Amino acid sequence: MTFDAMWADLHPVGRDSRSGGYRRFAWTAEDAALREWFTGEAAARGLDVTSDRAGNLWAWWGDPDADGPGLVLGSHLDSVPDGGAFDGPLGVVSALAALDALRERGWTPGRPLGIAVFADEEGARFGIACAGSRIITGALDPDRARSLADADGTTVAEAMAAAGHDPAQVGPDAATLARVGTFVELHVEQGRALVDAPDKAAVGVASAIWPHGRWRLDLRGRADHAGTTRLEDRDDPMLHLADAVTAARRAARGHDALATIGKLRVEPNGVNAIPSRVTAWLDARGPDEGDVRAVVAAVAAAAGSEPVEESWTGPTAFDAGLRERLAALLGAPVLPTGAGHDAGILAAAGIPAAMLFVRNPTGVSHSPDEHADPADCHRGVEALTRVVEELG
Protein backbone atom coordinates (compact mmCIF):
# COMPACT_ATOMS: atom_id res chain seq x y z
CA MET A 1 0.00 0.00 0.00
CA THR A 2 1.31 3.46 -0.86
CA PHE A 3 0.54 4.55 2.71
CA ASP A 4 3.33 2.37 4.10
CA ALA A 5 5.99 3.69 1.73
CA MET A 6 5.13 7.31 2.45
CA TRP A 7 5.00 6.67 6.19
CA ALA A 8 8.46 5.15 6.07
CA ASP A 9 9.79 8.18 4.18
CA LEU A 10 8.50 10.56 6.85
CA HIS A 11 9.63 8.50 9.83
CA PRO A 12 13.13 9.99 10.30
CA VAL A 13 12.33 13.65 9.60
CA GLY A 14 12.67 15.70 12.78
CA ARG A 15 12.88 12.64 15.04
CA ASP A 16 14.82 13.04 18.28
CA SER A 17 16.96 9.96 18.90
CA ARG A 18 16.86 10.36 22.68
CA SER A 19 13.14 10.82 23.29
CA GLY A 20 11.87 9.02 20.21
CA GLY A 21 9.53 11.97 19.66
CA TYR A 22 9.44 14.59 16.95
CA ARG A 23 10.54 18.22 16.81
CA ARG A 24 9.00 19.51 13.61
CA PHE A 25 8.55 23.23 14.23
CA ALA A 26 7.25 25.86 11.81
CA TRP A 27 9.67 27.56 9.41
CA THR A 28 12.70 25.43 10.37
CA ALA A 29 14.93 23.10 8.37
CA GLU A 30 12.74 20.17 9.42
CA ASP A 31 9.65 22.02 8.27
CA ALA A 32 11.32 22.74 4.92
CA ALA A 33 12.11 19.05 4.50
CA LEU A 34 8.48 18.14 5.21
CA ARG A 35 7.18 20.73 2.77
CA GLU A 36 9.62 19.50 0.12
CA TRP A 37 8.45 15.93 0.73
CA PHE A 38 4.80 16.90 0.25
CA THR A 39 5.52 18.97 -2.84
CA GLY A 40 7.41 16.03 -4.34
CA GLU A 41 4.62 13.56 -3.58
CA ALA A 42 2.08 15.92 -5.12
CA ALA A 43 4.21 16.49 -8.22
CA ALA A 44 4.67 12.74 -8.67
CA ARG A 45 0.87 12.50 -8.89
CA GLY A 46 0.57 15.38 -11.35
CA LEU A 47 -1.07 17.69 -8.82
CA ASP A 48 -0.69 21.47 -9.03
CA VAL A 49 0.79 22.85 -5.79
CA THR A 50 0.25 26.40 -4.61
CA SER A 51 1.08 28.31 -1.41
CA ASP A 52 -1.35 30.81 0.10
CA ARG A 53 -0.70 34.02 2.00
CA ALA A 54 0.07 32.19 5.24
CA GLY A 55 2.33 29.59 3.64
CA ASN A 56 -0.21 26.77 3.72
CA LEU A 57 0.27 24.31 0.84
CA TRP A 58 -2.54 23.20 -1.48
CA ALA A 59 -2.22 20.40 -4.05
CA TRP A 60 -5.03 20.21 -6.60
CA TRP A 61 -6.39 17.52 -8.91
CA GLY A 62 -8.44 19.73 -11.20
CA ASP A 63 -8.84 23.50 -11.37
CA PRO A 64 -10.68 24.91 -8.34
CA ASP A 65 -10.90 28.36 -9.94
CA ALA A 66 -12.59 27.11 -13.10
CA ASP A 67 -14.51 24.12 -11.77
CA GLY A 68 -14.67 24.67 -8.00
CA PRO A 69 -15.18 25.01 -5.19
CA GLY A 70 -13.64 21.63 -4.49
CA LEU A 71 -13.42 18.92 -1.89
CA VAL A 72 -10.26 19.27 0.20
CA LEU A 73 -8.58 16.71 2.44
CA GLY A 74 -5.48 17.18 4.57
CA SER A 75 -4.02 18.18 7.92
CA HIS A 76 -0.58 19.39 9.08
CA LEU A 77 2.99 18.10 9.31
CA ASP A 78 4.43 20.08 12.26
CA SER A 79 4.59 18.77 15.83
CA VAL A 80 4.71 19.77 19.46
CA PRO A 81 8.06 19.31 21.27
CA ASP A 82 8.78 15.56 21.38
CA GLY A 83 5.40 14.87 19.84
CA GLY A 84 4.16 11.65 18.30
CA ALA A 85 4.42 10.58 14.69
CA PHE A 86 0.69 10.51 13.95
CA ASP A 87 -0.71 13.89 15.00
CA GLY A 88 -1.02 15.69 11.65
CA PRO A 89 1.00 13.53 9.25
CA LEU A 90 -1.53 10.69 9.45
CA GLY A 91 -4.09 12.94 7.77
CA VAL A 92 -1.75 14.11 5.02
CA VAL A 93 -0.40 10.66 4.17
CA SER A 94 -3.91 9.16 4.29
CA ALA A 95 -5.19 11.82 1.89
CA LEU A 96 -2.48 11.00 -0.66
CA ALA A 97 -3.07 7.27 -0.19
CA ALA A 98 -6.83 7.71 -0.69
CA LEU A 99 -6.18 9.58 -3.93
CA ASP A 100 -3.96 6.72 -5.09
CA ALA A 101 -6.62 4.15 -4.25
CA LEU A 102 -9.25 6.06 -6.19
CA ARG A 103 -7.05 6.41 -9.24
CA GLU A 104 -6.27 2.70 -9.18
CA ARG A 105 -10.01 2.11 -9.46
CA GLY A 106 -10.24 4.47 -12.41
CA TRP A 107 -12.34 6.92 -10.44
CA THR A 108 -12.33 10.60 -11.36
CA PRO A 109 -13.79 13.38 -9.22
CA GLY A 110 -16.87 15.32 -10.21
CA ARG A 111 -15.30 18.44 -8.76
CA PRO A 112 -11.70 19.46 -8.01
CA LEU A 113 -10.01 17.46 -5.26
CA GLY A 114 -7.43 19.18 -3.07
CA ILE A 115 -4.99 18.12 -0.36
CA ALA A 116 -3.91 20.78 2.12
CA VAL A 117 -0.95 21.00 4.48
CA PHE A 118 -1.53 23.74 7.04
CA ALA A 119 1.42 25.68 8.42
CA ASP A 120 2.20 25.91 12.14
CA GLU A 121 -0.87 24.06 13.37
CA GLU A 122 0.60 23.20 16.74
CA GLY A 123 1.93 26.66 17.57
CA ALA A 124 4.92 24.98 19.22
CA ARG A 125 7.43 27.61 18.13
CA PHE A 126 5.47 30.88 18.16
CA GLY A 127 2.67 30.14 20.62
CA ILE A 128 -0.50 30.40 18.49
CA ALA A 129 -2.11 27.13 17.45
CA CYS A 130 -3.60 26.75 13.96
CA ALA A 131 -1.76 29.88 12.87
CA GLY A 132 -1.90 29.06 9.17
CA SER A 133 -5.66 28.57 9.08
CA ARG A 134 -6.29 31.44 11.49
CA ILE A 135 -4.37 33.85 9.26
CA ILE A 136 -6.18 33.06 6.02
CA THR A 137 -9.62 33.13 7.69
CA GLY A 138 -8.89 36.47 9.37
CA ALA A 139 -8.98 35.01 12.90
CA LEU A 140 -5.37 36.09 13.51
CA ASP A 141 -4.35 39.69 12.80
CA PRO A 142 -1.53 39.85 10.22
CA ASP A 143 0.58 42.32 12.20
CA ARG A 144 0.26 40.24 15.33
CA ALA A 145 1.13 37.08 13.37
CA ARG A 146 4.28 38.64 11.93
CA SER A 147 5.42 39.92 15.32
CA LEU A 148 5.05 36.64 17.24
CA ALA A 149 8.48 35.50 18.47
CA ASP A 150 10.00 32.21 19.53
CA ALA A 151 12.11 31.58 22.62
CA ASP A 152 15.22 32.91 20.86
CA GLY A 153 13.50 36.16 19.84
CA THR A 154 13.13 35.24 16.17
CA THR A 155 9.84 36.61 14.83
CA VAL A 156 7.46 34.86 12.47
CA ALA A 157 8.31 37.47 9.84
CA GLU A 158 12.02 36.73 10.16
CA ALA A 159 11.52 32.97 10.14
CA MET A 160 9.23 33.11 7.13
CA ALA A 161 11.64 35.31 5.20
CA ALA A 162 14.53 32.96 5.96
CA ALA A 163 12.43 30.07 4.65
CA GLY A 164 11.62 31.92 1.43
CA HIS A 165 8.06 33.03 2.19
CA ASP A 166 7.36 36.76 1.92
CA PRO A 167 5.93 37.89 5.30
CA ALA A 168 4.45 40.99 3.65
CA GLN A 169 1.87 38.66 2.05
CA VAL A 170 0.55 37.44 5.39
CA GLY A 171 -3.14 38.11 5.79
CA PRO A 172 -6.67 36.89 5.06
CA ASP A 173 -6.93 34.97 1.79
CA ALA A 174 -10.46 35.03 0.41
CA ALA A 175 -9.35 33.63 -2.95
CA THR A 176 -7.91 30.51 -1.35
CA LEU A 177 -10.96 29.95 0.87
CA ALA A 178 -13.31 30.36 -2.10
CA ARG A 179 -11.73 27.24 -3.63
CA VAL A 180 -12.78 25.10 -0.67
CA GLY A 181 -16.33 23.79 -0.89
CA THR A 182 -15.92 21.07 1.73
CA PHE A 183 -13.02 20.16 4.01
CA VAL A 184 -12.46 16.74 5.60
CA GLU A 185 -9.56 16.17 7.99
CA LEU A 186 -8.51 12.70 9.10
CA HIS A 187 -6.62 12.65 12.41
CA VAL A 188 -5.41 10.20 15.00
CA GLU A 189 -7.74 10.21 17.99
CA GLN A 190 -6.20 12.07 20.91
CA GLY A 191 -8.00 10.19 23.63
CA ARG A 192 -9.65 6.88 24.48
CA ALA A 193 -13.22 7.20 23.21
CA LEU A 194 -12.76 4.72 20.37
CA VAL A 195 -10.54 2.20 22.13
CA ASP A 196 -12.83 2.14 25.18
CA ALA A 197 -16.09 1.99 23.20
CA PRO A 198 -18.01 -1.29 23.32
CA ASP A 199 -18.01 -1.70 19.53
CA LYS A 200 -14.23 -1.03 19.28
CA ALA A 201 -14.68 0.98 16.06
CA ALA A 202 -11.44 1.81 14.24
CA VAL A 203 -12.77 5.09 12.84
CA GLY A 204 -15.00 7.76 14.35
CA VAL A 205 -16.56 11.02 13.21
CA ALA A 206 -16.14 14.28 15.14
CA SER A 207 -19.19 16.11 16.40
CA ALA A 208 -17.64 19.30 17.79
CA ILE A 209 -14.52 20.89 19.27
CA TRP A 210 -14.64 22.14 22.83
CA PRO A 211 -13.95 25.81 23.53
CA HIS A 212 -10.29 26.25 24.41
CA GLY A 213 -7.60 28.86 24.85
CA ARG A 214 -4.12 29.79 26.04
CA TRP A 215 -3.28 32.40 28.66
CA ARG A 216 0.02 33.85 29.87
CA LEU A 217 0.66 34.45 33.57
CA ASP A 218 3.42 36.91 34.49
CA LEU A 219 4.58 36.13 38.03
CA ARG A 220 7.00 38.67 39.45
CA GLY A 221 9.32 38.40 42.43
CA ARG A 222 12.78 39.57 43.48
CA ALA A 223 16.05 37.91 42.49
CA ASP A 224 18.26 36.98 45.41
CA HIS A 225 20.83 34.47 46.67
CA ALA A 226 19.48 30.99 47.33
CA GLY A 227 22.00 30.31 50.08
CA THR A 228 21.98 33.51 52.09
CA THR A 229 18.43 34.91 51.89
CA ARG A 230 16.18 33.99 54.83
CA LEU A 231 12.88 32.35 53.89
CA GLU A 232 10.92 35.20 55.47
CA ASP A 233 12.84 37.72 53.36
CA ARG A 234 12.18 36.06 50.02
CA ASP A 235 9.81 37.14 47.26
CA ASP A 236 9.85 33.92 45.22
CA PRO A 237 7.51 33.79 42.21
CA MET A 238 7.89 30.01 42.09
CA LEU A 239 5.53 29.88 45.06
CA HIS A 240 2.92 31.73 43.02
CA LEU A 241 3.52 29.21 40.25
CA ALA A 242 2.91 26.33 42.66
CA ASP A 243 -0.36 27.97 43.71
CA ALA A 244 -1.34 28.34 40.04
CA VAL A 245 -0.59 24.69 39.21
CA THR A 246 -2.59 23.31 42.12
CA ALA A 247 -5.43 25.76 41.47
CA ALA A 248 -5.57 24.64 37.83
CA ARG A 249 -6.14 21.03 38.84
CA ARG A 250 -8.62 21.92 41.57
CA ALA A 251 -10.63 24.34 39.40
CA ALA A 252 -10.67 21.96 36.43
CA ARG A 253 -12.16 19.22 38.59
CA GLY A 254 -14.73 21.61 39.97
CA HIS A 255 -15.86 22.83 36.57
CA ASP A 256 -15.75 19.61 34.52
CA ALA A 257 -12.92 21.04 32.44
CA LEU A 258 -9.23 20.48 31.70
CA ALA A 259 -6.37 22.79 32.61
CA THR A 260 -2.63 22.47 32.17
CA ILE A 261 0.41 24.61 32.89
CA GLY A 262 2.95 22.97 30.62
CA LYS A 263 5.30 25.73 29.51
CA LEU A 264 7.48 27.95 31.70
CA ARG A 265 10.14 30.59 31.42
CA VAL A 266 12.13 31.20 34.63
CA GLU A 267 14.44 34.18 34.98
CA PRO A 268 17.34 34.13 35.61
CA ASN A 269 16.95 30.32 35.70
CA GLY A 270 19.89 29.61 38.00
CA VAL A 271 20.12 26.74 40.46
CA ASN A 272 21.41 28.99 43.26
CA ALA A 273 19.31 32.05 42.45
CA ILE A 274 15.80 32.94 43.60
CA PRO A 275 13.92 33.83 40.41
CA SER A 276 12.97 37.39 39.64
CA ARG A 277 10.22 36.39 37.28
CA VAL A 278 8.32 33.32 36.10
CA THR A 279 6.22 33.30 32.95
CA ALA A 280 3.74 30.44 32.79
CA TRP A 281 1.32 29.45 30.07
CA LEU A 282 -2.07 28.00 30.94
CA ASP A 283 -4.07 25.82 28.55
CA ALA A 284 -7.73 25.45 29.52
CA ARG A 285 -10.60 23.78 27.70
CA GLY A 286 -13.87 22.01 28.35
CA PRO A 287 -17.40 21.40 27.08
CA ASP A 288 -18.75 24.71 28.40
CA GLU A 289 -17.22 28.14 27.73
CA GLY A 290 -18.35 29.54 31.07
CA ASP A 291 -16.65 26.72 32.95
CA VAL A 292 -13.40 27.19 31.02
CA ARG A 293 -13.31 30.89 31.83
CA ALA A 294 -14.12 30.16 35.47
CA VAL A 295 -11.06 27.91 35.60
CA VAL A 296 -8.87 30.67 34.16
CA ALA A 297 -10.20 33.16 36.72
CA ALA A 298 -9.52 30.77 39.59
CA VAL A 299 -5.96 30.10 38.45
CA ALA A 300 -5.26 33.80 37.99
CA ALA A 301 -6.62 34.60 41.46
CA ALA A 302 -4.47 31.91 43.05
CA ALA A 303 -1.37 33.16 41.26
CA GLY A 304 -2.08 36.82 41.91
CA SER A 305 -1.65 37.62 38.24
CA GLU A 306 -3.88 39.11 35.57
CA PRO A 307 -4.05 36.51 32.76
CA VAL A 308 -3.15 37.61 29.23
CA GLU A 309 -5.28 35.80 26.67
CA GLU A 310 -3.03 34.78 23.78
CA SER A 311 -5.58 32.72 21.88
CA TRP A 312 -9.20 31.69 22.21
CA THR A 313 -11.44 29.44 20.14
CA GLY A 314 -15.11 29.21 21.01
CA PRO A 315 -17.17 26.02 20.79
CA THR A 316 -17.10 24.76 17.22
CA ALA A 317 -19.73 22.36 15.90
CA PHE A 318 -19.02 20.64 12.62
CA ASP A 319 -21.60 20.82 9.84
CA ALA A 320 -24.46 18.68 11.16
CA GLY A 321 -25.65 17.40 7.79
CA LEU A 322 -22.15 16.46 6.70
CA ARG A 323 -21.38 14.86 10.05
CA GLU A 324 -24.46 12.66 10.02
CA ARG A 325 -23.94 11.77 6.37
CA LEU A 326 -20.41 10.53 7.02
CA ALA A 327 -21.35 8.70 10.22
CA ALA A 328 -24.08 6.82 8.34
CA LEU A 329 -21.80 6.12 5.37
CA LEU A 330 -19.08 4.63 7.57
CA GLY A 331 -21.23 3.19 10.33
CA ALA A 332 -19.00 5.17 12.67
CA PRO A 333 -19.60 6.56 16.17
CA VAL A 334 -19.80 10.32 16.65
CA LEU A 335 -17.64 11.86 19.37
CA PRO A 336 -16.53 15.31 20.55
CA THR A 337 -12.92 16.37 21.02
CA GLY A 338 -11.04 18.73 23.28
CA ALA A 339 -8.26 19.20 20.73
CA GLY A 340 -8.17 22.12 18.32
CA HIS A 341 -7.76 21.51 14.59
CA ASP A 342 -7.56 23.45 11.35
CA ALA A 343 -10.87 21.83 10.39
CA GLY A 344 -12.43 23.67 13.33
CA ILE A 345 -10.99 27.01 12.21
CA LEU A 346 -12.41 26.50 8.72
CA ALA A 347 -15.76 25.41 10.16
CA ALA A 348 -15.90 28.57 12.29
CA ALA A 349 -15.28 30.56 9.10
CA GLY A 350 -18.37 29.03 7.48
CA ILE A 351 -16.80 26.26 5.40
CA PRO A 352 -18.59 22.89 5.67
CA ALA A 353 -16.04 20.72 7.47
CA ALA A 354 -15.82 17.29 9.05
CA MET A 355 -13.25 15.16 10.83
CA LEU A 356 -12.51 11.45 10.97
CA PHE A 357 -10.62 9.98 13.91
CA VAL A 358 -8.48 6.84 13.73
CA ARG A 359 -8.32 4.71 16.86
CA ASN A 360 -5.35 5.23 19.19
CA PRO A 361 -4.80 2.15 21.39
CA THR A 362 -2.71 4.06 23.92
CA GLY A 363 -5.09 7.01 24.19
CA VAL A 364 -1.92 9.12 24.44
CA SER A 365 -1.08 12.08 22.20
CA HIS A 366 1.51 14.88 22.08
CA SER A 367 3.97 12.21 23.21
CA PRO A 368 6.19 9.55 21.64
CA ASP A 369 3.67 6.99 22.97
CA GLU A 370 1.02 8.27 20.55
CA HIS A 371 0.11 5.38 18.25
CA ALA A 372 -2.21 3.92 15.67
CA ASP A 373 -1.91 0.31 14.55
CA PRO A 374 -0.99 -0.17 10.85
CA ALA A 375 -4.24 -2.06 10.24
CA ASP A 376 -6.23 0.84 11.69
CA CYS A 377 -4.26 3.33 9.56
CA HIS A 378 -5.28 1.33 6.50
CA ARG A 379 -8.89 1.32 7.70
CA GLY A 380 -8.63 5.09 7.98
CA VAL A 381 -7.46 5.32 4.38
CA GLU A 382 -10.34 3.08 3.32
CA ALA A 383 -12.82 5.27 5.21
CA LEU A 384 -11.40 8.45 3.70
CA THR A 385 -11.56 6.87 0.24
CA ARG A 386 -15.26 6.13 0.74
CA VAL A 387 -15.81 9.70 1.91
CA VAL A 388 -14.21 11.09 -1.25
CA GLU A 389 -16.32 8.82 -3.42
CA GLU A 390 -19.41 10.04 -1.57
CA LEU A 391 -18.60 13.77 -1.61
CA GLY A 392 -16.42 14.15 -4.72
Number of C-alpha atoms within 10 A of each C-alpha: 9 13 20 14 11 17 16 10 10 18 11 12 18 21 20 16 9 7 11 15 22 25 22 28 24 25 23 16 14 19 22 16 15 21 19 12 16 25 19 14 16 19 13 9 15 12 19 15 18 14 15 20 21 27 24 21 21 23 26 21 20 19 16 20 13 9 12 17 20 26 25 25 31 29 28 27 29 30 29 20 18 19 23 23 30 27 25 24 24 25 32 24 27 31 28 23 23 26 22 18 18 16 13 9 8 8 12 15 16 14 18 23 26 28 28 24 28 26 26 29 26 29 19 18 25 21 18 21 24 23 25 30 28 23 23 27 21 14 20 19 15 19 13 11 22 18 15 17 18 15 10 7 11 14 18 21 20 19 19 20 14 13 15 12 19 16 21 14 13 22 23 21 17 12 12 19 18 14 20 22 18 22 23 24 28 31 26 27 30 23 19 14 21 25 19 13 10 8 10 12 17 24 29 28 24 24 22 25 25 24 24 25 23 23 20 21 23 21 23 19 18 12 17 17 14 15 9 8 12 9 9 6 8 15 17 20 23 20 14 20 23 13 17 27 20 16 21 27 17 15 21 24 13 13 17 14 24 21 25 17 20 10 11 14 13 16 16 13 13 11 9 11 15 24 24 19 20 22 17 20 21 25 19 25 30 25 20 16 17 11 21 25 19 17 28 27 17 17 28 24 15 18 24 17 17 16 20 14 14 14 16 16 19 16 19 18 18 25 19 13 10 17 22 18 15 24 18 13 13 17 13 21 21 20 15 16 19 19 16 21 22 25 26 29 25 23 20 20 16 13 19 22 27 28 24 27 24 30 29 26 20 15 19 16 19 19 20 19 17 22 23 20 13 11 10 18 25 19 17 27 26 17 24 27 19 17 18 20 15 11 16 16
